[in-house]
Amino acid sequence: MRQEVVELSKLGQMPNESIDDTETITETVKAYDVLLSKITEPISYEEGLLLISLFPKSSFYDMQWDLLVLVESLIKTTSIKEYLTLVDKCPSEEWKELLKQRFYNWLKLKR
């Protein structure tokens, strides 16, 4: 497992972005951004399990899209069942549904 993924898991689930965010959120944003930018595809299923747990309930300075791209990279290296099991572990209903919809759209295009 890559050290960046381990460090991200230590940061935990991304907090929701808020208009009331304090200045200390800047350091949190930087920490997620630096670590996410160092992760290249492909990721392992085990890394995906940790990354999926980081999704914020709604949004976190657009970094949830970086997570989405990494998680979606597993589509080509896992079975349908494995991928959907992973997606079901997403703590955000909003992002879980988006991941599933994008997956089903991909499946349709693939046929």
Backbone as a ProteinNet text record, in pm:
[ID]
protein_1_A
[PRIMARY]
MRQEVVELSKLGQMPNESIDDTETITETVKAYDVLLSKITEPISYEEGLLLISLFPKSSFYDMQWDLLVLVESLIKTTSIKEYLTLVDKCPSEEWKELLKQRFYNWLKLKR
[TERTIARY]
84.6	0	89	54.3	133.7	122.4	231.6	236.1	135	113.6	18.2	-123.4	-159.1	-292.2	-304.2	-199.1	-198.5	-213.7	-139.6	-147.7	-286.3	-346.4	-482.8	-580.5	-563.1	-654.1	-640	-521.2	-501.8	-574	-583.3	-658.6	-807.7	-852.4	-992.5	-1081.5	-1210.7	-1309.9	-1298.1	-1306.2	-1300.1	-1418.1	-1391.9	-1504.2	-1580.6	-1701.3	-1776.8	-1726.8	-1720.1	-1685.2	-1796.6	-1759.7	-1859.1	-1816.7	-1915.3	-1881.8	-1826.6	-1846.4	-1795.6	-1660.7	-1593.9	-1464.3	-1365.2	-1287.5	-1186.2	-1059.7	-965.5	-839.7	-761.6	-783.1	-710.4	-749.7	-861.4	-903.3	-804.5	-736.1	-637.8	-531.7	-485.3	-384.1	-440.8	-564.9	-630.1	-644.8	-687.7	-701.9	-567.4	-463.8	-329.9	-284.7	-310.2	-268.1	-335.4	-466.5	-536.7	-485.6	-470.2	-429	-291.8	-195.3	-59.5	-59.5	-126.9	-127.7	-201.4	-317.6	-393.5	-316.5	-245.4	-172	-56.1	-11.4	100.5	56.3	-73.1	-122.7	-151.2	-85.4	-107.3	-180	-248.9	-318.8	-218.6	-241.4	-357.5	-340.6	-455.8	-454.2	-497.8	-462.8	-505.2	-645.6	-709.4	-842.3	-834.8	-729.7	-712	-698	-625.6	-615	-751.2	-825.2	-959.8	-1051	-1037	-1118	-1090.4	-966.8	-934.3	-980	-956.3	-991.9	-1142.4	-1221.2	-1366.7	-1420.8	-1354.2	-1400.2	-1375.9	-1302.5	-1267.1	-1367.8	-1461.9	-1556.5	-1631.4	-1640.3	-1718.6	-1867.6	-1949.6	-2094.1	-2141.2	-2087.1	-2126.1	-2004.6	-1928.3	-1813.3	-1703	-1581.7	-1465.8	-1366.9	-1390.9	-1302.3	-1264.1	-1360.9	-1349	-1251.2	-1197.7	-1105.5	-1176.5	-1307.3	-1382.7	-1375.2	-1354	-1340	-1209.9	-1104.2	-978.1	-997.7	-1073.1	-1104.8	-1185.9	-1284.4	-1370	-1287.5	-1196.2	-1113.1	-1029.7	-972.5	-892	-977.8	-1092.2	-1180.4	-1229.3	-1268.6	-1316.9	-1210.1	-1085.8	-980	-986.7	-1054.5	-1069.2	-1169.8	-1248.7	-1349.2	-1285.8	-1169.4	-1105.2	-1023.8	-1002.6	-917.7	-990.6	-1119.4	-1197.8	-1321.9	-1385.2	-1511.7	-1623.3	-1734.2	-1850.3	-1889	-1894.3	-1933.1	-1836.2	-1705.8	-1606.3	-1619.2	-1635.2	-1643.8	-1767.3	-1881.9	-2004.5	-2000.2	-1934.2	-1916.1	-1833.6	-1728.5	-1645	-1726.6	-1799.8	-1879.6	-1982.8	-2040.2	-2139	-2080.3	-1949.5	-1883.6	-1864	-1900.7	-1886	-1976.8	-1921.7	-2002	-2100.7	-2088.2	-2176.2	-2276.8	-2403.4	-2507	-2498.1	-2472.3	-2462.6	-2351.6	-2234	-2120.6	-2133.9	-2193.6	-2218.6	-2309.1	-2416.8	-2509.4	-2443.5	-2361.6	-2291.5	-2193.5	-2119.1	-2026	-2100.2	-2213.4	-2291.3	-2346.6	-2401.5	-2457.7	-2350.1	-2236.2	-2126.8	-2079.8	-2079.4	-2040.5	-2139.9	-2267.6	-2368.8	-2365.9	-2339.1	-2323.2	-2203.5	-2094.7	-1974.7	-2005.3	-2080.7	-2117.4	-2199.8	-2292.1	-2373.4	-2287.1	-2192.5	-2104.3	-2013.8	-1978.1	-1886.9	-1950.4	-2081.2	-2151.6	-2161.7
-117.5	0	123.5	217.2	340.4	423.7	487.8	572.5	686.9	740.7	851.1	808	686.3	635.5	615.8	565.3	547.8	683	782.4	916.9	977.9	956.5	1005.1	938.2	809.4	740.1	794.3	840.8	901.4	1035.5	1107.3	1233.4	1206.7	1091.7	1054.4	1113.7	1095.5	1143.9	1294.6	1337.9	1481	1550.9	1662.5	1738.5	1807.1	1846.6	1920.8	2064	2112.1	2250.9	2338.5	2451.9	2539.7	2685	2772.6	2915.5	2963.2	2884.5	2919.6	2856.5	2801.3	2738.1	2839.1	2793.1	2879.2	2875.7	2958.9	2962.4	2832.7	2759.8	2634.2	2530	2549	2453.7	2455.8	2566.3	2577.6	2469.5	2444.6	2340	2201.8	2181.2	2052.8	2031.3	2134	2126.8	2095.6	2162.7	2139	1995.7	1944.8	1808.1	1706.9	1717.9	1626.9	1644.7	1768.5	1797.2	1739.3	1760.5	1710	1558.3	1493.9	1347.7	1289.5	1345.6	1295.3	1311.7	1422.3	1448.2	1350.8	1286.2	1191.9	1050.3	1024.8	890	876.8	780	755.1	622	612.8	488.5	389.9	265.7	202.4	196.6	190.3	170.1	26.5	-23.2	-158.6	-152.8	-266.8	-274.3	-232.4	-273	-236.9	-85.2	-22.8	123.5	185.8	127.7	176.2	170.9	65.1	53.3	167.8	208.1	322.1	453.7	469.3	594.6	619	514.4	531.7	587.6	557.9	603.9	753.2	816.5	957.6	1055	1005.9	1097.4	1180.9	1313.1	1398.7	1373.4	1419.6	1403.1	1471.7	1590.5	1657.5	1704.1	1800.8	1848.3	1901.2	1897.2	1946.5	2006.7	2131	2206.4	2129.1	2058.9	1980.1	1863.9	1834.6	1721.1	1586.8	1587.8	1463.7	1410.8	1498.2	1454.1	1377.5	1418.2	1342.8	1201.6	1191.7	1059.6	977.4	1040.4	970.6	911.2	987.7	939.8	818.9	825.4	713.7	589.3	606.9	492.2	433.9	519.1	469.6	395.1	419.2	346.3	196.7	159	17.9	-54.8	18.3	-43.4	-147.4	-116.4	-204.2	-317.7	-313.4	-415.2	-501.9	-477.7	-556.8	-611.6	-705	-756.4	-656.5	-673.6	-587.3	-596.8	-717.3	-738.1	-668.7	-684.1	-620.5	-468.3	-414.9	-270.2	-216.5	-278.4	-230.9	-249.8	-354.2	-373.4	-259.2	-220.7	-109.2	19.8	46.7	169.9	176	62.7	60.3	101.3	102.3	142.8	294.9	366.2	511.9	572.8	658.2	716.2	823.5	868	972.1	910.7	925.3	873.6	942.9	1071.5	1149.6	1095.3	1075	1027.8	880.1	803.9	662.3	648.2	726.1	718.5	766.4	870	918.8	814.4	751.8	646.5	531.5	492.6	383.5	423.8	543.4	587.5	595.1	647.6	656.1	515.7	423.3	286.1	221.9	236.8	178.2	243.1	371.6	438.6	380.9	356.3	297.6	158.5	80.5	-53.7	-49.3	44.6	58	91.7	180.5	220.4	106	23.4	-87.4	-196	-208.4	-313.6	-286.1
0	0	0	-85.6	-93.8	32.4	66.8	185.8	176.5	57.4	39.8	79	43.3	76.8	228	288.8	434.2	502.9	454.6	513.7	494.5	377.9	356	452	473.3	564.7	707.2	742.2	874.1	885.6	771.4	771.9	789.5	740.9	755.7	648.2	668.7	572.4	554.6	431	402.8	468.8	534.9	591.1	478.5	505.5	405.3	396.8	276.2	251.3	307.2	364.8	424.7	408.9	399.9	393.8	527.2	631.6	764.1	795.2	694.5	717.5	775.6	870.1	929.7	843.7	878	803.1	817.8	923.7	942.8	837.5	772.4	669.3	552.5	533.7	425.8	438.2	558.7	580.3	551.6	587.4	560.9	411	340.3	195.1	130.4	174.3	119.9	143.7	262.1	295.2	202.6	185.3	94.4	-48.9	-90.6	-228.1	-259.7	-171.6	-193.8	-202.9	-109.2	-107.4	-227.3	-260.3	-375.6	-506.2	-519.1	-643.4	-664.6	-559.3	-570.1	-606.8	-602.4	-631	-779.9	-841	-983.3	-1001.1	-1111.7	-1145.3	-1202.3	-1186.6	-1124.8	-973.5	-904.9	-761.3	-734.3	-618.6	-581.7	-520.9	-515.5	-454.9	-307.7	-238.5	-98.2	-82	-174.4	-171.1	-198.4	-290.2	-320.5	-199.8	-119.3	1.7	99.3	109.5	196.5	134.6	5.4	-60.2	-61.3	-80.6	-86.9	44.9	154.5	285.9	307.9	217.7	234.8	175.7	96.3	32.1	135.6	110.6	200	177.1	268.3	250.8	122.8	92.4	-32	-111.8	-60	-138.1	-47.4	-101.2	-27.4	-126.5	-164.3	-251.1	-377.8	-433	-556.7	-549.2	-434.6	-423.5	-428.9	-407.1	-419.1	-562.5	-659	-798.3	-818.6	-749.4	-756.4	-700.9	-592.3	-536.8	-636.2	-696.9	-792	-905.9	-960	-1070.6	-1027.2	-909.6	-860.7	-838.1	-775.3	-750.8	-883	-975.6	-1104.8	-1184	-1154.5	-1225.8	-1196.6	-1090.2	-1055.8	-1144.7	-1219.8	-1307.1	-1399	-1448.9	-1547.4	-1484.7	-1354	-1291.8	-1189.8	-1171.8	-1077.4	-1146.7	-1081.1	-1133.8	-1102.9	-1168.7	-1143.1	-995.8	-944	-804.3	-708.6	-732.5	-646	-649	-770.5	-783.7	-711.1	-732.4	-668.3	-516.4	-470	-325.8	-268.7	-339.4	-296.8	-294	-400.7	-409.1	-296.4	-261.2	-152.9	-18.5	-5.9	118.4	127.2	21.7	20.9	128.5	214.6	323.3	277.5	155	102.1	5.9	36.4	-54.2	-190.4	-189.2	-313.4	-404.4	-349.1	-428.4	-462	-373.5	-400.7	-522.9	-525.5	-638.7	-767.9	-758.7	-877.3	-930.5	-842.2	-883.5	-951	-895.7	-954.6	-1091	-1100.2	-1227.5	-1335.6	-1301.2	-1398.3	-1438.8	-1343.8	-1373.7	-1470.9	-1443.7	-1532.8	-1671.4	-1677.2	-1807.2	-1882	-1811	-1871.8	-1926.1	-1847.9	-1892.6	-2022.6	-2030.9	-2151.7	-2273.2	-2255.2	-2365.4	-2408.3	-2313	-2338.5	-2426.1	-2419.8	-2493.7	-2637.1
[MASK]
+++++++++++++++++++++++++++++++++++++++++++++++++++++++++++++++++++++++++++++++++++++++++++++++++++++++++++++++

